[in-house]
């Protein structure tokens, strides 16, 4: 990848962000007005436009987490929270709530519309080559579709689908111009639009947006278009199409010359040169949980192979540049406002898990809790603190900031475990329960080893009898020799050292596996922005309001909220799953 000083790009970015408002030019004194067309002269201006859009997108991180986590069952408000945050948690949101306003999303959507319009003009003027246009247009188009999916998840049938570069965001309220679109119809619209984009891969190596910015590779900055399409089809209920796109992402490195990449990148595979397991310096000794290495480093890695093999999409905050990191204010009791905290419900869930027994420790039972909880949440000053977004800021060993003035961090949007859980959700709904079960439990090699004592693995450790995209080759044998592409897949619970999820009734395995997948999403991906969408999607699919209502009720009840019963009663009505729409 090319190297570029972040300072040079940030200068271009600053110009774009100033210009890229709903107005077409600076509001400067007469004679000094700068025409916005000067922004779109060549590929470097187009790059600045792309990065400017992502820079503004990063300002939505706190709202994204609040909407997708605080509305669900894993996150709750603290004593420091204002009334508006409390409303989000108890589903008593008023129309003036600043955390739930769709306006910031629409402002960015309108910026996307403006950029897309100008990219088309640049192509027509030959200011962009066809490949340059295809890559940048498709990126911003997909980010816009992602924003609309978020609006649909939280506002339901109240969304207005706008593709114009409006001068005034309030024009969206005009029903004659922009009528409401039902959520299901919005999904159709987004699928049709996103399927039609001319480029669905990531920026290729050697292009000007696949670079290194002050040691940070940009290839994880940008939305993964195939993950987005997988999500859209999953919401729509087209499970085979959803799984097909997810599988393409899972196979991203399958033709890599590096065998380590081939076997581990986005495959939840054990790796020889990085460690993302729950591990102990002395096997079976709970007091020796490895914090310097292992699962914790997923949230505190440098930009190395371990980072790129885990994270599909993540955006970095650097205190030297705008925007500021809003997640420290949200989560941290040091240098932040400590507005939200983990719920007792998720803490109990981690504590109710069982780790695998360690043979060398001479025990027949493992440590009686999920150690991911001890890493996801730390006690600082007597308060439970969500740490996933803070490990770049607060030292894990001392619980004090590395540098109180450098509020660096990352916004984690999509990682390989979410990818596998959603693929498994689609596979399960398509009737491939065992495959789904294997992916989030012990991995494919163990799950499909029907005769583990037989050396010949030719007809084992695979799903060749399944149709695409559900065929997997996880064979690991000596005679004949196999080291197939999926032989290192170990499953999400196995990587965490947790015993397999128990299915009690094979005749009801679809729902039991789905329940297990959703629960594992809480244990593994807590606070990462996927919880409310997961609960909502399952409740809609099953036509079961209690699935969602009971989980929110349990959170509020365990945390002593007097509105727990009223909130459950409210959420038993589907129309109350969505927020009031006011721009």
C-alpha positions in Angstrom: 0.0 0.0 0.0 1.1 3.6 -0.6 2.1 5.7 2.3 0.7 9.2 2.8 1.1 11.7 5.6 -2.3 12.1 7.4 -1.6 15.8 7.7 -1.9 16.3 3.9 -5.1 14.3 3.7 -6.6 16.1 6.7 -6.0 19.4 5.0 -7.9 18.3 2.0 -10.5 16.8 4.3 -10.9 20.1 6.2 -11.6 21.9 2.9 -14.2 19.2 1.9 -16.0 19.2 5.2 -16.4 22.9 5.2 -17.7 22.9 1.6 -19.7 19.7 1.9 -22.6 21.1 3.9 -26.1 21.5 2.5 -24.9 24.7 0.9 -22.9 24.6 -2.3 -20.2 27.1 -1.3 -18.6 28.9 1.6 -20.5 31.8 3.2 -17.7 34.2 2.7 -17.5 37.9 2.0 -18.3 39.1 -1.5 -15.5 38.4 -3.9 -14.1 35.5 -1.9 -16.8 32.9 -2.5 -15.2 29.6 -3.5 -17.2 27.6 -6.0 -17.8 24.0 -4.8 -17.0 22.7 -8.3 -13.4 23.4 -7.5 -13.6 20.5 -5.1 -14.2 17.9 -7.8 -11.3 18.3 -10.2 -9.4 15.0 -10.0 -9.2 11.7 -8.2 -7.5 13.3 -5.2 -10.4 15.7 -4.8 -12.7 12.7 -5.0 -10.6 10.9 -2.3 -11.0 14.0 -0.1 -14.7 13.9 -0.6 -14.8 10.2 0.4 -12.7 10.8 3.5 -14.8 13.9 4.4 -18.0 11.8 4.3 -16.4 9.2 6.6 -15.1 12.0 8.9 -18.6 13.2 9.3 -19.9 9.7 9.7 -17.5 9.3 12.7 -19.4 12.0 14.5 -22.3 9.6 14.7 -20.5 6.9 16.8 -22.1 7.7 20.1 -25.6 8.0 18.7 -25.0 4.7 16.9 -24.0 2.9 20.1 -26.8 4.5 22.1 -29.5 3.6 19.6 -28.3 0.0 19.0 -27.3 -0.9 22.5 -29.0 1.3 25.1 -32.4 0.4 23.6 -31.7 -3.3 24.1 -30.7 -5.3 27.1 -26.9 -5.1 27.5 -26.4 -1.4 28.3 -28.0 0.9 30.8 -27.7 4.4 32.0 -25.7 5.6 35.0 -26.5 8.1 37.7 -24.7 10.7 35.5 -27.1 10.3 32.6 -29.6 12.9 31.7 -33.3 12.4 31.2 -32.9 11.8 27.5 -30.6 8.9 27.9 -32.9 7.4 30.5 -35.8 7.7 28.0 -33.8 5.6 25.5 -33.3 2.8 27.9 -36.9 2.7 29.2 -38.5 3.3 25.7 -40.2 6.5 26.8 -38.5 8.7 24.2 -40.0 12.1 23.5 -39.8 13.8 20.1 -37.3 16.4 21.3 -34.8 13.7 22.4 -31.4 14.7 20.9 -30.0 11.2 21.0 -32.8 9.8 18.8 -33.2 12.6 16.2 -32.9 11.3 12.6 -31.5 14.7 11.6 -27.8 13.9 11.9 -28.3 10.8 9.7 -30.2 12.8 7.1 -27.6 15.5 7.0 -25.0 12.9 6.2 -27.3 11.3 3.7 -27.7 14.6 1.9 -23.9 15.0 1.9 -23.7 11.5 0.3 -26.2 12.6 -2.3 -24.2 15.6 -3.2 -21.0 13.6 -3.5 -22.7 10.9 -5.6 -24.1 13.6 -7.9 -20.7 15.2 -8.3 -18.9 11.9 -8.9 -21.3 11.3 -11.9 -20.4 14.8 -13.2 -16.7 14.0 -12.8 -17.1 10.8 -14.8 -19.0 12.6 -17.5 -16.1 15.2 -17.7 -13.5 12.4 -17.7 -12.1 13.8 -14.4 -12.4 10.3 -13.0 -11.5 7.1 -14.9 -14.1 4.4 -15.0 -12.5 2.3 -12.3 -11.9 5.3 -10.1 -15.5 6.3 -10.4 -16.9 2.8 -9.8 -14.9 2.4 -6.6 -15.7 5.7 -5.0 -19.3 5.9 -6.1 -20.0 2.4 -4.8 -18.4 3.2 -1.5 -20.5 6.3 -0.7 -23.6 4.6 -2.2 -23.2 1.7 0.3 -22.6 4.0 3.2 -25.8 5.8 2.4 -27.6 2.5 2.2 -26.2 1.6 5.6 -27.5 4.8 7.0 -30.9 4.2 5.6 -30.9 0.7 7.1 -30.2 2.2 10.5 -33.1 4.6 10.0 -35.4 1.8 9.1 -34.4 -0.2 12.2 -35.1 2.6 14.5 -37.9 4.5 12.8 -39.8 1.8 11.0 -42.3 2.9 8.5 -41.6 6.7 9.1 -38.5 6.8 6.9 -38.4 9.2 3.9 -36.1 7.9 1.1 -34.2 10.9 -0.3 -31.6 10.7 -3.1 -31.5 14.4 -3.9 -28.8 16.8 -2.7 -31.2 19.1 -0.9 -30.4 22.7 0.1 -32.5 22.3 3.3 -32.8 19.1 5.3 -36.3 20.2 6.5 -37.6 19.7 3.0 -37.7 16.0 3.9 -40.8 16.8 6.0 -42.8 17.7 2.8 -44.9 14.6 2.1 -45.6 15.7 -1.4 -41.9 15.5 -2.2 -40.9 12.7 0.0 -43.7 10.3 1.2 -43.1 7.8 3.9 -41.8 4.4 2.9 -42.6 1.2 4.9 -39.6 -0.6 6.3 -40.2 -3.7 4.2 -40.4 -1.5 1.0 -37.3 0.4 2.1 -35.4 -2.9 2.3 -36.5 -3.7 -1.3 -35.4 -0.2 -2.4 -32.0 -0.5 -0.7 -31.4 -4.0 -2.1 -32.2 -2.9 -5.6 -30.0 0.2 -5.4 -27.1 -1.5 -3.7 -27.1 -4.6 -6.0 -26.8 -2.2 -9.0 -23.6 -0.5 -7.8 -20.7 -1.1 -10.2 -18.1 -2.2 -7.7 -18.7 -4.5 -4.7 -15.1 -5.2 -3.5 -12.8 -3.2 -1.2 -10.4 -0.6 -2.6 -7.7 -2.6 -4.5 -4.1 -2.6 -3.5 -2.3 0.3 -5.1 -5.3 2.6 -5.3 -5.1 6.0 -3.7 -7.6 5.1 -0.9 -5.9 1.8 0.0 -2.9 3.5 1.7 -1.2 3.8 5.1 -2.0 6.9 7.1 0.5 7.4 9.9 0.9 3.6 10.3 -2.8 3.0 10.0 -3.9 1.0 6.9 -7.1 2.4 5.4 -8.4 -0.9 4.0 -10.5 -1.4 7.1 -11.8 2.2 7.2 -14.5 1.7 4.5 -17.8 -0.2 4.7 -17.7 -3.7 3.5 -20.3 -3.7 0.7 -20.9 -7.5 0.7 -21.5 -7.5 4.5 -24.1 -4.7 3.9 -25.8 -6.7 1.2 -25.7 -9.8 3.4 -27.4 -7.8 6.2 -30.0 -6.4 3.8 -31.0 -9.8 2.5 -31.0 -11.2 6.1 -33.5 -8.6 7.2 -35.6 -9.3 4.1 -35.6 -13.0 4.8 -33.7 -14.1 1.6 -31.4 -16.3 3.6 -29.5 -18.0 0.7 -28.7 -14.7 -0.9 -27.7 -13.3 2.5 -25.4 -16.2 3.2 -23.9 -16.0 -0.3 -22.6 -12.5 0.3 -21.4 -13.3 3.8 -19.6 -16.3 2.5 -17.8 -14.2 -0.1 -16.4 -12.0 2.7 -15.5 -15.1 4.8 -13.5 -16.3 1.8 -11.7 -13.0 1.3 -8.2 -14.5 1.9 -8.8 -18.0 0.5 -6.5 -17.3 -2.5 -3.9 -15.5 -0.5 -0.3 -16.6 -1.0 0.2 -16.4 2.8 -1.2 -19.6 4.3 -1.7 -17.9 7.7 -4.0 -15.3 6.0 -5.8 -18.0 4.0 -6.5 -20.1 7.1 -7.3 -17.3 9.6 -8.6 -14.0 8.1 -12.3 -13.7 8.8 -12.5 -17.5 9.3 -12.3 -17.5 13.2 -9.3 -19.7 12.8 -6.6 -20.4 15.2 -3.4 -18.6 14.3 0.2 -19.3 14.8 1.4 -15.7 15.0 -1.3 -14.0 17.0 -3.6 -15.0 20.0 -7.2 -14.0 20.3 -8.2 -16.8 22.7 -9.2 -16.6 26.3 -6.1 -17.9 27.9 -4.3 -18.2 31.2 -0.6 -18.1 32.1 -1.3 -21.2 34.3 -4.0 -23.5 32.9 -7.1 -23.7 35.1 -5.9 -20.9 37.4 -8.6 -18.2 37.2 -6.2 -15.7 38.8 -3.9 -15.8 35.8 -6.2 -14.6 33.1 -3.9 -13.3 30.3 -4.6 -9.6 29.8 -1.4 -8.8 28.1 -2.2 -11.1 25.2 -5.3 -13.0 23.9 -8.9 -11.9 23.6 -8.4 -8.5 25.2 -6.0 -7.4 22.5 -8.7 -7.6 19.9 -9.7 -4.2 21.3 -6.2 -2.8 21.7 -4.1 -4.2 18.9 -1.7 -2.2 16.8 -2.4 -2.4 13.0 -0.9 -5.8 12.6 -2.0 -9.1 11.1 -4.1 -9.9 14.2 -6.0 -6.7 13.7 -6.7 -7.1 10.0 -7.7 -10.8 10.5 -10.3 -9.9 13.2 -11.8 -6.5 12.1 -13.8 -6.2 8.9 -14.7 -2.5 9.5 -13.4 -0.1 12.2 -12.6 3.6 12.2 -9.8 5.2 14.3 -9.9 8.3 16.4 -6.8 10.3 16.7 -6.8 13.2 19.3 -4.6 15.3 16.9 -7.5 15.5 14.4 -11.2 16.1 14.2 -13.7 14.6 15.0 -13.1 14.0 18.7 -13.7 10.6 20.1 -17.2 10.7 21.5 -17.1 7.2 23.0 -14.7 8.2 25.8 -17.2 10.8 27.0 -20.0 8.2 26.8 -18.2 5.3 28.6 -15.2 6.5 30.6 -15.3 7.6 34.3 -11.8 9.1 33.7 -11.7 11.9 31.2 -15.3 11.2 30.2 -18.8 11.6 31.6 -19.5 7.9 32.3 -23.1 8.1 31.0 -23.7 4.4 30.3 -22.7 1.1 32.0 -23.2 -2.6 31.4 -26.4 -4.1 32.6 -26.6 -6.6 35.3 -28.3 -8.9 32.8 -25.2 -9.2 30.6 -23.0 -9.6 33.7 -25.2 -12.5 34.9 -25.1 -14.0 31.4 -21.3 -14.1 31.4 -21.4 -15.5 35.0 -23.8 -18.3 34.0 -21.4 -19.8 31.4 -19.0 -22.6 32.0 -15.4 -22.8 30.8 -13.9 -26.0 29.4 -12.0 -28.1 31.9 -8.2 -28.0 31.7 -6.7 -31.5 31.8 -3.4 -30.4 33.1 -5.2 -28.8 36.1 -6.6 -32.1 37.0 -10.2 -30.8 37.1 -13.3 -32.3 35.7 -15.1 -28.9 35.5 -13.8 -25.6 34.2 -13.9 -22.1 35.6 -17.5 -21.2 36.3 -17.9 -18.1 34.2 -17.2 -16.6 30.8 -13.9 -14.6 31.1 -15.0 -12.4 28.2 -17.0 -10.6 30.8 -13.9 -9.7 32.9 -12.3 -8.2 29.8 -15.4 -6.5 28.3 -16.2 -4.9 31.7 -13.7 -3.7 34.3 -14.3 -2.2 37.8 -12.8 1.3 38.0 -13.4 3.3 41.1 -16.1 0.9 42.2 -18.0 1.3 39.0 -18.6 -1.2 36.2 -17.1 0.2 33.0 -17.5 -1.0 29.4 -13.9 -1.3 28.3 -14.0 -2.3 24.6 -13.8 1.2 23.4 -11.4 2.4 26.1 -8.4 0.1 26.0 -6.5 2.5 23.6 -7.1 5.2 26.2 -7.0 3.5 29.6 -4.1 1.2 30.4 -5.4 -2.3 31.2 -2.9 -2.9 34.0 -3.3 0.4 35.9 -6.8 1.5 35.0 -5.5 5.1 34.3 -5.1 6.9 31.0 -2.0 6.2 28.9 -2.1 9.9 28.2 -5.1 11.9 29.6 -4.8 14.4 26.7 -4.7 11.8 24.0 -8.3 10.4 23.8 -7.5 8.0 21.0 -9.6 5.0 20.2 -11.6 3.1 17.6 -15.2 2.8 16.6 -15.7 -0.9 16.1 -18.4 -1.6 13.5 -18.0 -5.1 12.1 -15.7 -8.0 13.0 -15.4 -11.6 12.0 -17.5 -13.0 14.8 -20.5 -10.9 13.8 -20.0 -12.0 10.2 -20.0 -15.7 11.3 -23.0 -15.3 13.6 -25.0 -13.7 10.8 -24.0 -16.3 8.2 -25.0 -18.9 10.8 -28.3 -17.2 11.3 -29.0 -17.4 7.6 -27.8 -21.0 7.4 -30.0 -22.0 10.3 -33.0 -20.4 8.7 -32.2 -22.3 5.5 -32.3 -25.5 7.4 -28.6 -26.2 7.9 -28.8 -26.3 11.7 -25.6 -28.4 12.3 -23.5 -26.0 10.2 -24.8 -23.0 12.1 -24.3 -24.8 15.4 -20.7 -25.7 14.5 -19.7 -22.1 13.5 -20.6 -20.6 16.9 -19.6 -23.6 19.0 -16.6 -25.9 18.4 -15.8 -25.2 14.7 -16.3 -27.2 11.6 -13.6 -29.8 11.9 -14.9 -31.1 15.3 -18.6 -30.7 14.4 -18.3 -32.7 11.2 -15.9 -35.4 12.6 -18.3 -38.3 12.8 -15.5 -40.8 13.2 -12.6 -39.0 14.9 -10.5 -42.2 15.3 -10.4 -42.9 11.6 -7.3 -41.5 9.9 -8.8 -41.1 6.5 -10.7 -37.8 6.6 -11.7 -37.8 2.9 -15.4 -38.1 3.6 -15.4 -36.3 7.0 -14.9 -32.8 8.2 -16.8 -31.3 5.3 -20.3 -30.3 4.1 -19.9 -31.4 0.5 -23.5 -32.7 0.5 -24.8 -29.2 1.2 -25.6 -26.7 -1.6 -23.7 -23.5 -2.1 -23.0 -21.3 -0.2 -23.0 -23.9 2.6 -20.3 -26.2 1.3 -17.2 -26.2 3.5 -14.0 -28.2 3.5 -12.5 -28.3 7.0 -10.5 -31.6 6.5 -7.4 -32.0 8.6 -5.8 -35.4 7.9 -2.4 -37.1 7.5 -3.1 -40.1 5.3 -4.2 -38.8 2.9 -2.9 -35.4 3.7 -5.4 -32.6 4.1 -5.0 -29.0 5.3 -8.1 -27.6 3.8 -9.0 -23.9 3.9 -11.4 -24.2 6.8 -9.4 -26.8 8.9 -8.4 -24.1 11.5 -12.0 -22.9 12.1 -12.5 -23.3 15.9 -15.9 -21.7 16.5 -16.7 -18.7 18.6 -17.4 -20.4 21.9 -14.3 -22.6 21.6 -12.1 -19.6 21.0 -13.4 -18.2 24.2 -12.8 -21.5 26.1 -16.6 -22.0 26.8 -18.4 -25.3 26.7 -20.7 -25.9 23.7 -24.2 -24.6 23.7 -26.7 -27.4 24.6 -29.5 -28.3 22.3 -32.1 -30.3 24.3 -34.7 -31.0 21.5 -33.4 -31.9 18.0 -37.0 -31.5 16.6 -36.9 -27.9 17.6 -33.3 -27.2 16.6 -34.1 -24.2 14.4 -35.4 -22.1 17.3 -32.9 -23.5 19.8 -29.9 -22.8 17.5 -31.3 -19.3 16.7 -31.6 -18.6 20.4 -28.1 -19.8 20.9 -26.8 -17.6 18.2 -28.5 -14.5 19.6 -27.2 -15.3 23.1 -23.7 -15.8 21.8 -23.9 -12.5 20.0 -24.5 -10.9 23.4 -21.6 -12.7 25.1 -19.1 -12.1 22.3 -20.1 -8.8 20.6 -21.7 -7.0 23.6 -21.7 -3.2 23.2 -20.5 -3.2 19.6 -23.7 -1.9 18.1 -25.6 -5.1 17.0 -27.8 -5.9 19.9 -31.1 -4.0 19.2 -31.0 -4.9 15.5 -30.6 -8.6 16.4 -33.5 -8.6 18.9 -35.7 -6.6 16.5 -35.0 -8.8 13.5 -35.8 -12.0 15.4 -38.9 -10.6 17.0 -40.2 -9.5 13.6 -39.3 -12.8 12.0 -41.1 -14.8 14.7 -43.9 -12.4 15.1 -43.1 -12.6 18.8 -43.1 -9.3 20.7 -42.2 -11.1 24.0 -38.9 -12.2 22.5 -37.8 -8.5 22.6 -40.0 -7.2 25.4 -38.8 -9.8 27.9 -35.1 -9.1 27.3 -35.5 -5.4 27.9 -37.7 -6.1 30.9 -35.1 -8.3 32.5 -32.5 -5.6 32.1 -34.6 -2.9 33.7 -35.9 -5.2 36.5 -32.4 -6.4 37.5 -31.1 -2.8 37.5 -34.0 -1.7 39.7 -35.8 0.5 37.3 -39.4 1.2 38.4 -40.5 1.4 34.7 -39.6 -2.3 34.0 -43.2 -3.5 34.0 -44.6 -0.6 32.0 -41.8 -0.9 29.5 -42.5 -4.6 28.9 -46.2 -3.8 28.4 -45.4 -1.1 26.0 -43.0 -3.3 23.9 -45.6 -6.0 23.6 -47.1 -3.6 20.9 -45.0 -3.6 17.8 -45.7 0.0 17.0 -43.7 0.9 20.1 -40.6 -0.7 18.8 -39.8 2.4 16.8 -38.8 6.0 17.7 -40.8 9.2 17.1 -39.7 10.8 13.8 -38.9 14.5 14.1 -36.3 16.3 12.1 
